[in-house]
Structures are given as C-alpha cells and as structure tokens.
Amino acid sequence: MEENEATGLGEVFVSGDAATSTSPFSALIPAYLEYVRVEQGRPPITIERYRARLQRFIGELGDCPAGEITPAKVSLYKRHLMDAGLGAVTIAGFLSCLRGFLRYLRDVRGFSVMDAEKIRRPRIPQRTVDYLTKE
C-alpha cells in the first residue's frame, strides 16, 4: 500500500501539484475543497459555501500567497465583514472557514502559514428566551 493510501490522503491533497505557501490563495482552494469533500464528508452545499467564503477573502484582500496571510490582514478582513453589515454569527462562519483552510495548508500540505488558532472569532451574544404567557 502506498503511503498516501495508508494515511487516507489522496495525491490531490498533498502532492497533486507544485503548489507551495507562495502559491496564490486561489490556486490552493480547489484541493482544499476536494479534501473537505472526501476526507471530511461535507455535503455539496457546504463545499459551495466554503468556496464562496474563500473567494470573498480574495475579493476583499486580493489573491495573495497563503504564506503572506498575517494577523493584520485577517484583522482588515474582519473589518471589511463588519463594515458590510454582517452579523457576528456570519462573520464567525467566514473566519472558521479561513481557519480550516489554514489548518489544511499547515497540517496536510505542510506549508508555513499563519497559525489558524490566532484568528479570533467574534463573540456571539447569548439569546434571551421570551416565554409566552396567557396574557
């Protein structure tokens, strides 16, 4: 059995191309989406949501190399999302997607990228429950 088969990772995920941490962000997205589909078993709607969220990052900050994503760029991205009027839950979803992408690049591809755990998601306020009364 080949090493990639033993680890459960197909070649498309780890060595399917010559991508590096200096590759444009957009060039790394297809392999990540395939990894999420196959290895994490995500449904097609989730894959499309991830694609749109990662494309939004590119739209806001440009197609920079993954190795050049910094805390300052992530902070700017958060600011763009907040200025667009998105709620805390939606922003948290966008940032979680980015965190997953960076973890994939670090753990599966072996790239030197920003630590995903340093990306802080916004606090989501607790909902208050209003009970119905007979009045």
Beta strands, then each sheet from edge to edge (+ up, - down):
end
